[in-house]
Amino acid sequence: MKRPAFFDTNIFIYADDASAPAKQARAIQLITDYQRSGLLVVSIQVLQEYFAAATRKLGVDPETAQQKVQLLARARVVRFVEDDVIAAIELHRLNRVSFWDAMIVHAARLAGTDLLYSEDLQHGAIVAGIRISNPFLAA
């Protein structure tokens, strides 16, 4: 059986983006597989970013975007406290990734996962023990 995996916001955005059909199909497949197996992990940050990007960039109706956030919130959701911001700043400083990407990596680490699906970070890189996988490279 698969291990839990953390999903960055861009995976959910592509699931709604009909202008990139290959990426959309791959995102939907990956999300569905992990949701069904109960191994999908997100953070509060991902839920917030998804809603903002889906409504602003893709023009998704806010009610529809809210419904998707409610579905995603059924997955394992990482929540942050003050010390997590400091830990992400450390990741940012030491690994030269953006602060927001450092928050994503830190959330994956907090969840105990070792796999992060993201298009934003370097495929195959390992940051703070988290392996980055861009699921769209073959798409």
Backbone torsions as a table, in degrees:
resi	resn	phi	psi	omega
1	MET	NA	151.6	179.5
2	LYS	-68.5	160.6	174.1
3	ARG	-92.6	160.5	173.8
4	PRO	-59.7	148.9	177.8
5	ALA	-137.4	143.5	177.2
6	PHE	-90.7	137.1	-179.1
7	PHE	-111.9	125.6	174.8
8	ASP	-77.8	160.9	-176.8
9	THR	-55.3	-39.2	-174.0
10	ASN	-61.5	-26.0	178.1
11	ILE	-65.4	-42.8	179.7
12	PHE	-70.2	-34.5	177.9
13	ILE	-64.4	-45.6	179.2
14	TYR	-63.3	-29.2	177.6
15	ALA	-62.5	-23.5	179.4
16	ASP	-102.5	-2.2	-171.9
17	ASP	-98.5	96.5	-178.9
18	ALA	-70.9	-12.4	179.9
19	SER	-77.0	-9.6	177.4
20	ALA	-128.3	74.2	-170.6
21	PRO	-60.1	-35.6	179.7
22	ALA	-68.0	-43.8	178.2
23	LYS	-67.3	-38.2	179.4
24	GLN	-61.2	-47.7	-179.6
25	ALA	-61.5	-43.1	-179.8
26	ARG	-65.0	-43.6	-179.8
27	ALA	-62.8	-45.5	-179.8
28	ILE	-61.3	-44.1	-179.9
29	GLN	-61.1	-47.3	-177.5
30	LEU	-64.3	-46.9	179.5
31	ILE	-60.7	-46.9	-178.6
32	THR	-60.6	-47.0	-179.7
33	ASP	-58.4	-46.7	-177.8
34	TYR	-72.5	-36.6	177.6
35	GLN	-63.5	-46.6	-178.6
36	ARG	-60.7	-35.6	-178.0
37	SER	-88.1	-1.8	178.5
38	GLY	71.9	23.4	-175.0
39	LEU	-112.6	11.1	179.6
40	LEU	-82.5	129.8	179.2
41	VAL	-125.9	134.4	176.4
42	VAL	-135.7	179.1	175.0
43	SER	-128.5	168.2	174.6
44	ILE	-55.2	-41.3	178.8
45	GLN	-56.9	-44.8	-179.7
46	VAL	-62.7	-42.6	178.9
47	LEU	-61.1	-43.3	179.7
48	GLN	-65.8	-47.5	-179.3
49	GLU	-62.9	-40.3	179.4
50	TYR	-59.1	-51.1	-177.7
51	PHE	-58.2	-46.9	-178.4
52	ALA	-62.8	-46.5	-177.3
53	ALA	-72.1	-39.5	-178.7
54	ALA	-64.9	-41.5	-178.2
55	THR	-77.9	-37.7	-176.9
56	ARG	-81.4	-51.1	-173.5
57	LYS	-85.8	-37.8	-176.8
58	LEU	-99.1	-10.7	-179.7
59	GLY	71.9	23.8	177.4
60	VAL	-67.3	135.7	177.7
61	ASP	-57.2	134.2	-178.2
62	PRO	-55.2	-36.3	179.2
63	GLU	-65.6	-41.9	178.0
64	THR	-65.2	-43.7	178.5
65	ALA	-62.9	-39.2	177.6
66	GLN	-62.3	-42.1	178.9
67	GLN	-61.3	-39.5	178.8
68	LYS	-67.5	-41.1	176.9
69	VAL	-59.7	-41.0	178.8
70	GLN	-63.0	-38.2	176.2
71	LEU	-66.7	-44.9	179.9
72	LEU	-65.1	-31.0	-179.4
73	ALA	-69.3	-10.1	175.3
74	ARG	-77.4	-16.5	177.1
75	ALA	-75.0	-178.5	174.2
76	ARG	-73.1	122.6	-175.9
77	VAL	-115.5	123.4	177.3
78	VAL	-84.8	130.2	177.7
79	ARG	-113.6	148.3	-174.6
80	PHE	-106.8	153.8	169.1
81	VAL	-126.0	178.1	-174.3
82	GLU	-54.9	-43.5	-178.2
83	ASP	-61.7	-26.7	179.2
84	ASP	-69.2	-32.7	176.2
85	VAL	-65.2	-42.9	178.2
86	ILE	-63.5	-42.7	178.9
87	ALA	-62.4	-39.6	178.6
88	ALA	-67.9	-36.9	176.2
89	ILE	-61.7	-42.0	176.9
90	GLU	-59.9	-45.8	177.9
91	LEU	-60.3	-42.7	178.2
92	HIS	-59.0	-48.8	-178.0
93	ARG	-66.1	-43.8	-173.2
94	LEU	-81.2	-27.3	-174.5
95	ASN	-112.8	-0.9	177.3
96	ARG	54.7	45.1	171.3
97	VAL	-112.8	160.3	179.9
98	SER	-60.7	156.4	178.4
99	PHE	-57.5	-43.2	-177.2
100	TRP	-67.0	-37.8	174.7
101	ASP	-67.1	-35.9	176.7
102	ALA	-63.2	-37.0	176.1
103	MET	-63.6	-38.7	179.0
104	ILE	-65.7	-47.9	179.5
105	VAL	-61.2	-43.2	179.7
106	HIS	-63.0	-39.9	178.4
107	ALA	-62.3	-42.2	177.4
108	ALA	-60.7	-42.4	179.0
109	ARG	-64.1	-43.5	178.2
110	LEU	-59.8	-35.6	-178.3
111	ALA	-75.2	-11.3	-178.8
112	GLY	80.5	16.3	177.1
113	THR	-89.7	161.0	174.6
114	ASP	-122.7	12.5	-178.6
115	LEU	-132.6	129.2	178.6
116	LEU	-125.1	118.4	174.1
117	TYR	-87.1	118.9	-178.5
118	SER	-159.2	146.1	173.3
119	GLU	-94.5	-13.0	-171.9
120	ASP	-83.3	-24.5	-177.7
121	LEU	-107.8	166.2	-175.4
122	GLN	-68.7	121.7	179.0
123	HIS	-57.4	131.8	177.9
124	GLY	87.4	-13.7	179.2
125	ALA	-68.3	153.6	173.2
126	ILE	-119.2	118.6	-179.3
127	VAL	-120.2	118.2	179.7
128	ALA	54.2	36.7	178.8
129	GLY	83.1	3.7	-179.3
130	ILE	-105.3	123.1	178.2
131	ARG	-84.2	129.9	-179.3
132	ILE	-92.4	130.9	178.1
133	SER	-129.1	122.1	174.6
134	ASN	-93.9	105.3	-174.9
135	PRO	-72.9	-3.7	-175.8
136	PHE	-99.5	-1.1	-176.6
137	LEU	-60.3	-35.4	179.0
138	ALA	-89.4	-8.9	-176.2
139	ALA	-77.0	NA	NA
